[in-house]
């Protein structure tokens, strides 16, 4: 049986578009306070990059990063921090806690078909409670044999998963939208990778994709059906 390790955010359901909407509103708030909105966005990216290794990806920390960004802009431009502005920034960031759960086109039907043919493992990074709650709201949990929520996805995490489940590297593929967290570390760990790009992938997840004949690019998630059928056909011919 083939094994699929599948990402969640922006692979199975929309995620980053809601964060980007909050960033846009935060930048507009900073513009009202006299700061350059592009500088505000760049500073927020820097603050998140600094904080994520310490505090992780919890939505509450995303909101807190907006407050820190505002405080940093005030310090840089010698302006006083106004508590009402800091509170507004916090509330803007907290909006991601209530965004709707919208599975991407064709995901549910494709998962239903694949779950009868493949071993299915969900591998997502972030805050465990938040990710598990999103999976429950999505109704997609029933298609997965295993669910793993980790702080980061790197080659070491993939190797541990391969060992834990005794996976055959030649018959295992990671499916996701992030070159940094899904595609490159999977290939480094020795398994295949299926890259399904998303137009709104977070900037911090973008990097050059490794040169490897084990990477396949699909335009849509539902194309996994035909991709796996091709593999199964070749295996039947070889046997």
Secondary structure, 3 states (H helix, E strand, C coil): CEEEEECCECCCECCHHHHHHHHHHHHHHHHHCCCCHHHHHHHHHHHHHHHHHHHCCCHHHHHHHHHHHHHHHHHHCCCCCCHHHHHHHHHHHHHHHHCCCCECCCHHHHHHHHCCCEEEEEEEECCHHHHHHHHHHHCCHHHCCEEEEECCCCHHHHHHHHHHCCCCHHHEEEEECCHHHHHHHHHHCCCEEEEECCCCCCHHHCCCCCCCCCEEEECCHHHHHHHHHHHHHHHHHHC
